[in-house]
Amino acid sequence: MPRRVRLAVFDLDGVLVEEKSSWGYLHSVLGSRGVVEERGYSKLFERGLISYSQWMELDLRAMIEVRGVVYCRELEEAARRVRIARGAREVVDLLRRAGVPVAIVSAGVDLIASRVAEELGIGEVYVNRLLCDSEGRLLPVGIEVVNPL
């Protein structure tokens, strides 16, 4: 008996978008990639020495440290430049026409995932959130929604 597909779930980075890492992309845009690579935050997380929330905070602090102030509108503008992966639009359209709901579940960044979801018509998005203050400045804390492990 054939099974009915109830939900199609996609990762964001390297699947729905060409960028392999939302976080890496933002670090490239802000000039903080070298700082986080030199400090080895990802290795600390992979070894279990820091939590994912701590890793997010260290990454965000590095972005702010390098730039002084990071405005969320800068990150939104950068998110608009991320290209949809070849074939992603067609696959999502095919699934939606077949009545299959589509979701994104990613340890990436909400600004990019939300834009992609809107552009592709994806209804559900579960992704880590960046926070901004009332002046529109990036805060050095985020909300962990999806742990990469």
Buried (B, 14 or more C-beta within 10 A) or exposed (E): EEEEEEEBEBBBBEBBBBBEBBBBBBBBBBEBBEBBBEEEBBEBBEEEEBEBBBBBBBBBBBBBEBBEEBBBEBBBEBBEEBEBBEEBBEBBEEBBEEEBBBBBBBBBBBBBBBBBBEBBEBEEBBBBBBBBEEEEBBBBBBEBBBEBE
